[in-house]
């Protein structure tokens, strides 16, 4: 008898799509940017957090926001700067599209971009905090909904080879 793989697949997929829709709508509502711009900001955030994690894995919520607001401490980002080309590669978007969107985000002061430091947070990084709060809450709801109907454990135990 063949093992039944992800018996709650439709539930998992439904909850995942609901999470994505929430993220899409919240990024427009709170941040006032399109989804591609949101994804560019997400790459910047991932880059920032990855570089800070290399230094200290014990950074909490408040410390992370304090570091994000600090425009003077860009030393770790100078070494491994995030370029428009890198964002283009990561998101599989045309370089020119990324460049135009970065220019728009710089004008809105959401990001900063220099050849010396690369793409970093702008002066209005604090605008992301209410979004981040909603994002963490939505992620919690998503995971709790999977746990409630026993889908979370199935997903954690899932291996690609199970799908054949």
N, CA, C and O atoms as a DFTB+ gen file, in Angstrom:
656 C
 N C O
     1  1       0.840      -1.185       0.000
     2  2       0.000       0.000       0.000
     3  2       0.885       1.248       0.000
     4  3       1.819       1.363       0.793
     5  1       0.577       2.161      -0.887
     6  2       1.353       3.380      -1.025
     7  2       1.033       4.349       0.111
     8  3      -0.126       4.521       0.488
     9  1       2.086       4.982       0.655
    10  2       1.944       5.976       1.712
    11  2       1.221       7.207       1.155
    12  3       1.542       7.699       0.073
    13  1       0.241       7.690       1.920
    14  2      -0.499       8.881       1.503
    15  2       0.333      10.116       1.857
    16  3       0.617      10.375       3.027
    17  1       0.715      10.868       0.832
    18  2       1.586      12.030       1.012
    19  2       0.746      13.292       1.149
    20  3      -0.163      13.535       0.355
    21  1       1.058      14.089       2.160
    22  2       0.372      15.351       2.420
    23  2      -1.149      15.230       2.260
    24  3      -1.733      15.860       1.379
    25  1      -1.782      14.426       3.106
    26  2      -3.235      14.253       2.991
    27  2      -4.007      15.569       3.146
    28  3      -5.129      15.691       2.655
    29  1      -3.415      16.537       3.817
    30  2      -4.074      17.841       3.985
    31  2      -3.522      18.878       3.015
    32  3      -3.470      20.066       3.331
    33  1      -3.115      18.433       1.850
    34  2      -2.484      19.318       0.871
    35  2      -3.342      20.531       0.556
    36  3      -2.830      21.649       0.512
    37  1      -4.634      20.334       0.338
    38  2      -5.506      21.463      -0.011
    39  2      -5.583      22.478       1.127
    40  3      -5.626      23.684       0.882
    41  1      -5.600      22.004       2.348
    42  2      -5.616      22.905       3.504
    43  2      -4.314      23.707       3.572
    44  3      -4.336      24.917       3.799
    45  1      -3.189      23.031       3.375
    46  2      -1.884      23.696       3.402
    47  2      -1.824      24.766       2.307
    48  3      -1.429      25.905       2.557
    49  1      -2.214      24.390       1.119
    50  2      -2.174      25.312      -0.008
    51  2      -3.119      26.499       0.212
    52  3      -2.760      27.642      -0.071
    53  1      -4.311      26.227       0.709
    54  2      -5.271      27.304       0.989
    55  2      -4.691      28.295       1.999
    56  3      -4.740      29.505       1.779
    57  1      -4.144      27.786       3.101
    58  2      -3.601      28.661       4.136
    59  2      -2.391      29.445       3.618
    60  3      -2.219      30.614       3.963
    61  1      -1.557      28.810       2.795
    62  2      -0.411      29.494       2.207
    63  2      -0.863      30.632       1.291
    64  3      -0.300      31.726       1.338
    65  1      -1.854      30.384       0.477
    66  2      -2.366      31.417      -0.424
    67  2      -2.986      32.558       0.374
    68  3      -2.819      33.724       0.015
    69  1      -3.695      32.236       1.446
    70  2      -4.268      33.283       2.293
    71  2      -3.164      34.151       2.898
    72  3      -3.305      35.371       2.987
    73  1      -2.073      33.522       3.309
    74  2      -0.933      34.263       3.859
    75  2      -0.355      35.194       2.789
    76  3      -0.075      36.359       3.069
    77  1      -0.179      34.690       1.583
    78  2       0.372      35.516       0.495
    79  2      -0.547      36.682       0.157
    80  3      -0.079      37.800      -0.054
    81  1      -1.845      36.430       0.103
    82  2      -2.808      37.505      -0.200
    83  2      -2.732      38.577       0.886
    84  3      -2.742      39.772       0.589
    85  1      -2.658      38.146       2.137
    86  2      -2.536      39.100       3.244
    87  2      -1.268      39.931       3.077
    88  3      -1.296      41.150       3.241
    89  1      -0.168      39.279       2.753
    90  2       1.102      39.977       2.563
    91  2       1.007      40.975       1.406
    92  3       1.479      42.106       1.524
    93  1       0.415      40.575       0.318
    94  2       0.254      41.439      -0.857
    95  2      -0.571      42.679      -0.508
    96  3      -0.168      43.803      -0.806
    97  1      -1.724      42.467       0.125
    98  2      -2.601      43.589       0.480
    99  2      -1.983      44.495       1.532
   100  3      -2.109      45.717       1.448
   101  1      -1.320      43.912       2.517
   102  2      -0.708      44.705       3.578
   103  2       0.455      45.528       3.040
   104  3       0.662      46.663       3.471
   105  1       1.215      44.971       2.105
   106  2       2.333      45.739       1.544
   107  2       1.823      46.969       0.798
   108  3       2.449      48.028       0.846
   109  1       0.701      46.837       0.115
   110  2       0.116      47.999      -0.577
   111  2      -0.476      48.983       0.420
   112  3      -0.269      50.191       0.312
   113  1      -1.218      48.455       1.395
   114  2      -1.936      49.295       2.360
   115  2      -0.986      50.071       3.273
   116  3      -1.104      51.291       3.389
   117  1      -0.064      49.393       3.908
   118  2       0.797      50.034       4.900
   119  2       2.001      50.712       4.258
   120  3       2.361      51.829       4.630
   121  1       2.616      50.045       3.305
   122  2       3.855      50.555       2.737
   123  2       3.630      51.426       1.506
   124  3       4.476      52.251       1.163
   125  1       2.496      51.244       0.846
   126  2       2.201      52.036      -0.337
   127  2       3.114      51.728      -1.515
   128  3       3.435      52.611      -2.311
   129  1       3.528      50.476      -1.617
   130  2       4.394      50.086      -2.729
   131  2       3.842      48.845      -3.410
   132  3       3.063      48.093      -2.824
   133  1       4.256      48.640      -4.659
   134  2       3.821      47.459      -5.399
   135  2       4.586      46.231      -4.906
   136  3       5.561      46.349      -4.163
   137  1       4.133      45.063      -5.328
   138  2       4.696      43.825      -4.791
   139  2       6.149      43.607      -5.226
   140  3       6.945      43.084      -4.446
   141  1       6.508      43.994      -6.447
   142  2       7.906      43.866      -6.871
   143  2       8.808      44.733      -5.992
   144  3       9.890      44.304      -5.591
   145  1       8.360      45.950      -5.698
   146  2       9.132      46.830      -4.815
   147  2       9.220      46.227      -3.423
   148  3      10.263      46.299      -2.772
   149  1       8.122      45.631      -2.967
   150  2       8.123      44.958      -1.670
   151  2       9.159      43.835      -1.656
   152  3       9.875      43.659      -0.670
   153  1       9.236      43.083      -2.738
   154  2      10.196      41.979      -2.802
   155  2      11.634      42.506      -2.828
   156  3      12.527      41.882      -2.256
   157  1      11.864      43.641      -3.482
   158  2      13.192      44.253      -3.461
   159  2      13.542      44.640      -2.024
   160  3      14.656      44.388      -1.565
   161  1      12.604      45.244      -1.325
   162  2      12.827      45.596       0.092
   163  2      13.056      44.343       0.929
   164  3      13.843      44.364       1.876
   165  1      12.379      43.265       0.589
   166  2      12.560      42.002       1.313
   167  2      13.975      41.465       1.114
   168  3      14.574      40.941       2.054
   169  1      14.513      41.590      -0.096
   170  2      15.888      41.157      -0.359
   171  2      16.865      42.007       0.464
   172  3      17.828      41.483       1.025
   173  1      16.612      43.315       0.531
   174  2      17.456      44.203       1.339
   175  2      17.387      43.773       2.812
   176  3      18.412      43.703       3.491
   177  1      16.194      43.491       3.290
   178  2      16.023      43.057       4.682
   179  2      16.731      41.728       4.932
   180  3      17.378      41.555       5.964
   181  1      16.611      40.794       3.997
   182  2      17.281      39.501       4.152
   183  2      18.803      39.693       4.189
   184  3      19.494      39.074       4.999
   185  1      19.307      40.544       3.318
   186  2      20.743      40.823       3.270
   187  2      21.218      41.437       4.595
   188  3      22.231      41.023       5.158
   189  1      20.472      42.422       5.074
   190  2      20.794      43.079       6.333
   191  2      20.793      42.075       7.487
   192  3      21.736      42.022       8.277
   193  1      19.733      41.287       7.572
   194  2      19.611      40.330       8.677
   195  2      20.657      39.225       8.594
   196  3      21.205      38.816       9.617
   197  1      20.938      38.739       7.391
   198  2      21.954      37.704       7.220
   199  2      23.316      38.208       7.708
   200  3      24.025      37.503       8.426
   201  1      23.672      39.426       7.313
   202  2      24.959      39.983       7.720
   203  2      25.017      40.241       9.217
   204  3      26.072      40.074       9.829
   205  1      23.911      40.642       9.815
   206  2      23.893      40.833      11.267
   207  2      23.915      39.505      12.004
   208  3      24.507      39.408      13.079
   209  1      23.285      38.486      11.448
   210  2      23.310      37.161      12.076
   211  2      24.717      36.580      12.099
   212  3      25.069      35.839      13.016
   213  1      25.524      36.913      11.090
   214  2      26.907      36.431      11.071
   215  2      27.675      36.974      12.273
   216  3      28.590      36.324      12.780
   217  1      27.298      38.168      12.724
   218  2      27.976      38.789      13.860
   219  2      27.403      38.349      15.195
   220  3      28.142      38.142      16.158
   221  1      26.062      38.204      15.253
   222  2      25.405      37.928      16.521
   223  2      24.072      37.239      16.269
   224  3      23.148      37.847      15.729
   225  1      23.972      35.988      16.654
   226  2      22.746      35.221      16.440
   227  2      21.683      35.507      17.501
   228  3      20.573      34.981      17.412
   229  1      21.997      36.319      18.489
   230  2      21.100      36.573      19.609
   231  2      20.377      37.918      19.518
   232  3      19.945      38.446      20.543
   233  1      20.238      38.478      18.327
   234  2      19.599      39.786      18.178
   235  2      18.085      39.620      18.312
   236  3      17.479      38.793      17.631
   237  1      17.478      40.424      19.209
   238  2      16.032      40.346      19.391
   239  2      15.336      41.426      18.556
   240  3      15.982      42.184      17.832
   241  1      14.007      41.479      18.672
   242  2      13.163      42.395      17.896
   243  2      13.627      43.844      18.028
   244  3      13.863      44.514      17.022
   245  1      13.759      44.329      19.261
   246  2      14.135      45.732      19.494
   247  2      15.536      46.044      18.983
   248  3      15.758      47.091      18.374
   249  1      16.481      45.141      19.229
   250  2      17.854      45.358      18.767
   251  2      17.917      45.390      17.240
   252  3      18.657      46.180      16.653
   253  1      17.139      44.530      16.615
   254  2      17.123      44.492      15.151
   255  2      16.632      45.816      14.566
   256  3      17.213      46.328      13.609
   257  1      15.555      46.372      15.145
   258  2      15.032      47.651      14.653
   259  2      16.010      48.785      14.940
   260  3      16.144      49.713      14.143
   261  1      16.690      48.709      16.076
   262  2      17.684      49.739      16.403
   263  2      18.819      49.707      15.372
   264  3      19.253      50.757      14.898
   265  1      19.290      48.532      15.031
   266  2      20.335      48.401      14.020
   267  2      19.852      48.881      12.653
   268  3      20.597      49.530      11.918
   269  1      18.609      48.560      12.319
   270  2      18.061      48.960      11.018
   271  2      17.976      50.478      10.887
   272  3      18.184      51.030       9.807
   273  1      17.668      51.142      11.994
   274  2      17.551      52.608      11.970
   275  2      18.899      53.303      11.982
   276  3      18.988      54.492      11.678
   277  1      19.937      52.581      12.328
   278  2      21.260      53.174      12.443
   279  2      21.898      53.304      11.062
   280  3      22.359      52.321      10.482
   281  1      21.916      54.514      10.552
   282  2      22.532      54.749       9.248
   283  2      24.047      54.863       9.339
   284  3      24.738      54.821       8.321
   285  1      24.562      55.006      10.544
   286  2      26.002      55.200      10.693
   287  2      26.758      53.883      10.679
   288  3      27.935      53.853      10.321
   289  1      26.099      52.782      11.067
   290  2      26.793      51.491      11.133
   291  2      26.551      50.687       9.858
   292  3      25.775      49.731       9.847
   293  1      27.219      51.085       8.802
   294  2      27.089      50.359       7.533
   295  2      28.363      49.591       7.223
   296  3      28.533      49.094       6.110
   297  1      29.256      49.490       8.192
   298  2      30.554      48.861       7.951
   299  2      30.421      47.412       7.492
   300  3      31.152      46.980       6.601
   301  1      29.504      46.660       8.083
   302  2      29.366      45.259       7.668
   303  2      28.776      45.152       6.271
   304  3      29.027      44.179       5.561
   305  1      27.992      46.152       5.874
   306  2      27.380      46.093       4.556
   307  2      28.329      46.571       3.456
   308  3      28.142      46.224       2.289
   309  1      29.331      47.353       3.807
   310  2      30.317      47.799       2.812
   311  2      31.094      46.608       2.268
   312  3      31.399      46.539       1.077
   313  1      31.408      45.675       3.154
   314  2      32.195      44.504       2.765
   315  2      31.407      43.614       1.805
   316  3      31.938      43.175       0.786
   317  1      30.178      43.357       2.120
   318  2      29.319      42.502       1.300
   319  2      28.126      43.311       0.808
   320  3      26.981      43.008       1.145
   321  1      28.394      44.332       0.019
   322  2      27.307      45.228      -0.379
   323  2      26.331      44.534      -1.319
   324  3      26.686      43.633      -2.079
   325  1      25.101      44.987      -1.234
   326  2      24.022      44.466      -2.071
   327  2      23.868      45.388      -3.279
   328  3      23.565      46.572      -3.130
   329  1      24.074      44.847      -4.452
   330  2      24.017      45.640      -5.674
   331  2      22.694      45.427      -6.404
   332  3      21.961      44.477      -6.129
   333  1      22.407      46.319      -7.326
   334  2      21.210      46.169      -8.169
   335  2      21.294      44.871      -8.961
   336  3      20.295      44.170      -9.119
   337  1      22.480      44.554      -9.457
   338  2      22.654      43.309     -10.203
   339  2      22.338      42.098      -9.323
   340  3      21.680      41.162      -9.776
   341  1      22.804      42.110      -8.064
   342  2      22.538      40.987      -7.155
   343  2      21.041      40.833      -6.910
   344  3      20.523      39.716      -6.936
   345  1      20.341      41.943      -6.673
   346  2      18.887      41.885      -6.460
   347  2      18.211      41.331      -7.710
   348  3      17.298      40.510      -7.620
   349  1      18.662      41.784      -8.867
   350  2      18.124      41.307     -10.136
   351  2      18.273      39.790     -10.257
   352  3      17.344      39.098     -10.674
   353  1      19.442      39.285      -9.890
   354  2      19.701      37.845      -9.950
   355  2      18.844      37.080      -8.941
   356  3      18.269      36.041      -9.268
   357  1      18.763      37.595      -7.724
   358  2      18.009      36.921      -6.665
   359  2      16.534      36.817      -7.017
   360  3      15.916      35.772      -6.811
   361  1      15.965      37.901      -7.552
   362  2      14.530      37.928      -7.861
   363  2      14.216      37.514      -9.292
   364  3      13.052      37.454      -9.690
   365  1      15.253      37.231     -10.055
   366  2      15.051      36.864     -11.459
   367  2      14.227      37.935     -12.192
   368  3      13.296      37.635     -12.940
   369  1      14.609      39.186     -11.946
   370  2      13.968      40.337     -12.584
   371  2      15.004      41.038     -13.460
   372  3      16.200      40.983     -13.172
   373  1      14.551      41.694     -14.525
   374  2      15.505      42.449     -15.343
   375  2      16.214      43.514     -14.505
   376  3      15.600      44.179     -13.671
   377  1      17.504      43.658     -14.744
   378  2      18.319      44.613     -13.983
   379  2      17.754      46.018     -14.099
   380  3      17.716      46.750     -13.109
   381  1      17.319      46.405     -15.280
   382  2      16.799      47.758     -15.487
   383  2      15.506      47.981     -14.692
   384  3      15.277      49.078     -14.182
   385  1      14.673      46.967     -14.586
   386  2      13.447      47.075     -13.784
   387  2      13.791      47.276     -12.309
   388  3      13.190      48.107     -11.628
   389  1      14.759      46.509     -11.830
   390  2      15.192      46.652     -10.433
   391  2      15.759      48.047     -10.222
   392  3      15.453      48.699      -9.223
   393  1      16.582      48.506     -11.153
   394  2      17.187      49.838     -11.023
   395  2      16.116      50.920     -10.927
   396  3      16.206      51.805     -10.076
   397  1      15.098      50.858     -11.796
   398  2      14.013      51.864     -11.768
   399  2      13.248      51.804     -10.456
   400  3      12.918      52.841      -9.879
   401  1      12.965      50.607      -9.985
   402  2      12.214      50.470      -8.731
   403  2      13.050      50.944      -7.541
   404  3      12.515      51.550      -6.613
   405  1      14.345      50.675      -7.562
   406  2      15.221      51.152      -6.494
   407  2      15.249      52.678      -6.492
   408  3      15.207      53.291      -5.425
   409  1      15.319      53.295      -7.660
   410  2      15.293      54.760      -7.748
   411  2      14.004      55.301      -7.121
   412  3      14.042      56.279      -6.373
   413  1      12.880      54.677      -7.418
   414  2      11.596      55.095      -6.841
   415  2      11.607      54.926      -5.324
   416  3      11.143      55.807      -4.600
   417  1      12.131      53.809      -4.839
   418  2      12.200      53.555      -3.398
   419  2      13.160      54.524      -2.707
   420  3      12.947      54.891      -1.551
   421  1      14.202      54.932      -3.403
   422  2      15.132      55.929      -2.860
   423  2      14.420      57.285      -2.760
   424  3      14.567      57.992      -1.764
   425  1      13.657      57.640      -3.785
   426  2      12.910      58.907      -3.758
   427  2      11.910      58.930      -2.610
   428  3      11.664      59.981      -2.017
   429  1      11.333      57.772      -2.295
   430  2      10.383      57.671      -1.181
   431  2      11.097      57.541       0.163
   432  3      10.452      57.469       1.210
   433  1      12.434      57.512       0.130
   434  2      13.288      57.387       1.319
   435  2      13.117      56.056       2.049
   436  3      13.424      55.939       3.236
   437  1      12.623      55.061       1.322
   438  2      12.499      53.718       1.894
   439  2      13.857      53.021       1.848
   440  3      14.222      52.282       2.763
   441  1      14.599      53.269       0.764
   442  2      15.938      52.708       0.608
   443  2      16.931      53.826       0.314
   444  3      16.556      54.943      -0.042
   445  1      18.201      53.491       0.472
   446  2      19.302      54.343       0.029
   447  2      20.149      53.498      -0.906
   448  3      20.213      52.277      -0.764
   449  1      20.794      54.145      -1.857
   450  2      21.660      53.419      -2.777
   451  2      22.868      54.263      -3.115
   452  3      22.747      55.378      -3.623
   453  1      24.048      53.708      -2.823
   454  2      25.300      54.339      -3.226
   455  2      26.216      53.254      -3.769
   456  3      26.069      52.079      -3.434
   457  1      27.155      53.655      -4.603
   458  2      28.095      52.665      -5.132
   459  2      29.019      52.149      -4.035
   460  3      29.512      51.025      -4.125
   461  1      29.260      52.951      -3.002
   462  2      30.160      52.560      -1.911
   463  2      29.541      51.514      -0.996
   464  3      30.209      50.552      -0.619
   465  1      28.271      51.690      -0.633
   466  2      27.614      50.808       0.346
   467  2      26.618      49.850      -0.316
   468  3      26.302      48.804       0.250
   469  1      26.131      50.191      -1.486
   470  2      25.128      49.373      -2.153
   471  2      23.735      49.821      -1.747
   472  3      23.518      50.997      -1.456
   473  1      22.790      48.888      -1.726
   474  2      21.406      49.187      -1.364
   475  2      21.232      48.887       0.118
   476  3      21.509      47.779       0.577
   477  1      20.770      49.885       0.854
   478  2      20.544      49.740       2.291
   479  2      19.207      50.380       2.647
   480  3      18.553      50.992       1.802
   481  1      18.811      50.231       3.904
   482  2      17.594      50.867       4.395
   483  2      17.689      52.383       4.279
   484  3      18.761      52.964       4.446
   485  1      16.559      53.013       3.994
   486  2      16.488      54.462       3.962
   487  2      15.984      55.025       5.278
   488  3      15.797      54.297       6.254
   489  1      15.768      56.335       5.288
   490  2      15.330      57.028       6.504
   491  2      13.940      56.598       6.964
   492  3      13.611      56.723       8.143
   493  1      13.135      56.101       6.051
   494  2      11.765      55.725       6.409
   495  2      11.625      54.230       6.708
   496  3      10.552      53.657       6.519
   497  1      12.696      53.606       7.170
   498  2      12.647      52.189       7.534
   499  2      11.610      51.942       8.626
   500  3      11.029      50.860       8.707
   501  1      11.385      52.940       9.452
   502  2      10.420      52.798      10.551
   503  2       9.005      52.514      10.023
   504  3       8.180      51.950      10.743
   505  1       8.723      52.899       8.775
   506  2       7.418      52.604       8.175
   507  2       7.173      51.108       8.060
   508  3       6.027      50.667       7.972
   509  1       8.246      50.329       8.062
   510  2       8.114      48.880       7.927
   511  2       7.733      48.199       9.237
   512  3       7.278      47.056       9.232
   513  1       7.917      48.893      10.355
   514  2       7.659      48.256      11.652
   515  2       6.194      47.815      11.795
   516  3       5.954      46.674      12.190
   517  1       5.190      48.683      11.485
   518  2       3.801      48.205      11.578
   519  2       3.531      47.044      10.617
   520  3       2.759      46.136      10.926
   521  1       4.176      47.087       9.451
   522  2       4.034      45.979       8.509
   523  2       4.628      44.705       9.107
   524  3       4.018      43.638       9.038
   525  1       5.812      44.822       9.689
   526  2       6.476      43.656      10.269
   527  2       5.647      43.044      11.390
   528  3       5.579      41.822      11.529
   529  1       5.020      43.899      12.185
   530  2       4.157      43.401      13.260
   531  2       3.007      42.588      12.670
   532  3       2.713      41.487      13.135
   533  1       2.360      43.138      11.642
   534  2       1.258      42.408      10.995
   535  2       1.762      41.135      10.316
   536  3       1.073      40.115      10.309
   537  1       2.955      41.199       9.749
   538  2       3.533      40.044       9.063
   539  2       3.807      38.901      10.034
   540  3       3.498      37.747       9.740
   541  1       4.385      39.219      11.188
   542  2       4.662      38.189      12.188
   543  2       3.349      37.606      12.710
   544  3       3.241      36.397      12.917
   545  1       2.352      38.467      12.923
   546  2       1.046      37.988      13.381
   547  2       0.407      37.067      12.329
   548  3      -0.137      36.016      12.667
   549  1       0.477      37.468      11.058
   550  2      -0.093      36.646       9.976
   551  2       0.639      35.316       9.858
   552  3       0.016      34.282       9.615
   553  1       1.958      35.339      10.031
   554  2       2.730      34.095       9.982
   555  2       2.332      33.181      11.132
   556  3       2.203      31.970      10.955
   557  1       2.138      33.763      12.306
   558  2       1.705      32.979      13.458
   559  2       0.339      32.340      13.209
   560  3       0.127      31.166      13.509
   561  1      -0.576      33.126      12.661
   562  2      -1.919      32.609      12.345
   563  2      -1.819      31.478      11.325
   564  3      -2.488      30.453      11.456
   565  1      -0.979      31.672      10.309
   566  2      -0.772      30.657       9.277
   567  2      -0.274      29.354       9.896
   568  3      -0.826      28.287       9.627
   569  1       0.755      29.436      10.715
   570  2       1.319      28.233      11.322
   571  2       0.354      27.584      12.314
   572  3       0.268      26.358      12.386
   573  1      -0.371      28.405      13.077
   574  2      -1.357      27.859      14.023
   575  2      -2.482      27.137      13.280
   576  3      -2.969      26.104      13.740
   577  1      -2.892      27.678      12.135
   578  2      -3.962      27.019      11.373
   579  2      -3.482      25.673      10.840
   580  3      -4.254      24.715      10.788
   581  1      -2.206      25.594      10.443
   582  2      -1.666      24.312       9.992
   583  2      -1.552      23.333      11.153
   584  3      -1.834      22.144      11.006
   585  1      -1.135      23.845      12.308
   586  2      -1.004      22.985      13.487
   587  2      -2.372      22.458      13.928
   588  3      -2.507      21.294      14.306
   589  1      -3.375      23.322      13.877
   590  2      -4.719      22.963      14.342
   591  2      -5.283      21.762      13.588
   592  3      -5.948      20.913      14.182
   593  1      -5.024      21.687      12.291
   594  2      -5.580      20.557      11.531
   595  2      -4.517      19.509      11.178
   596  3      -4.671      18.751      10.221
   597  1      -3.436      19.481      11.969
   598  2      -2.373      18.487      11.834
   599  2      -1.597      18.561      10.517
   600  3      -0.937      17.595      10.133
   601  1      -1.673      19.692       9.829
   602  2      -0.941      19.854       8.578
   603  2       0.502      20.280       8.814
   604  3       1.376      19.991       7.998
   605  1       0.753      20.956       9.912
   606  2       2.104      21.452      10.177
   607  2       3.088      20.296      10.295
   608  3       4.161      20.328       9.692
   609  1       2.734      19.294      11.055
   610  2       3.621      18.146      11.222
   611  2       3.859      17.446       9.886
   612  3       4.978      17.026       9.591
   613  1       2.803      17.322       9.079
   614  2       2.961      16.708       7.757
   615  2       3.953      17.507       6.915
   616  3       4.810      16.939       6.238
   617  1       3.828      18.795       6.966
   618  2       4.692      19.662       6.183
   619  2       6.136      19.601       6.678
   620  3       7.070      19.599       5.876
   621  1       6.317      19.552       7.991
   622  2       7.667      19.460       8.549
   623  2       8.346      18.142       8.216
   624  3       9.570      18.084       8.104
   625  1       7.574      17.101       8.060
   626  2       8.120      15.780       7.754
   627  2       8.219      15.536       6.250
   628  3       8.787      14.532       5.821
   629  1       7.680      16.432       5.463
   630  2       7.650      16.282       3.999
   631  2       9.050      16.249       3.413
   632  3       9.927      17.015       3.812
   633  1       9.242      15.351       2.461
   634  2      10.464      15.303       1.676
   635  2      10.069      15.227       0.212
   636  3       9.126      14.525      -0.153
   637  1      10.794      15.950      -0.619
   638  2      10.442      16.023      -2.041
   639  2      10.362      14.645      -2.698
   640  3       9.539      14.424      -3.587
   641  1      11.203      13.738      -2.267
   642  2      11.198      12.393      -2.850
   643  2       9.864      11.680      -2.615
   644  3       9.525      10.747      -3.343
   645  1       9.095      12.121      -1.587
   646  2       7.791      11.511      -1.297
   647  2       6.790      11.726      -2.428
   648  3       5.838      10.962      -2.580
   649  1       7.016      12.776      -3.221
   650  2       6.062      13.065      -4.307
   651  2       6.417      12.340      -5.597
   652  3       5.682      12.420      -6.582
   653  1       7.512      11.651      -5.593
   654  2       7.833      10.768      -6.685
   655  2       8.537      11.356      -7.820
   656  3       8.841      10.657      -8.787
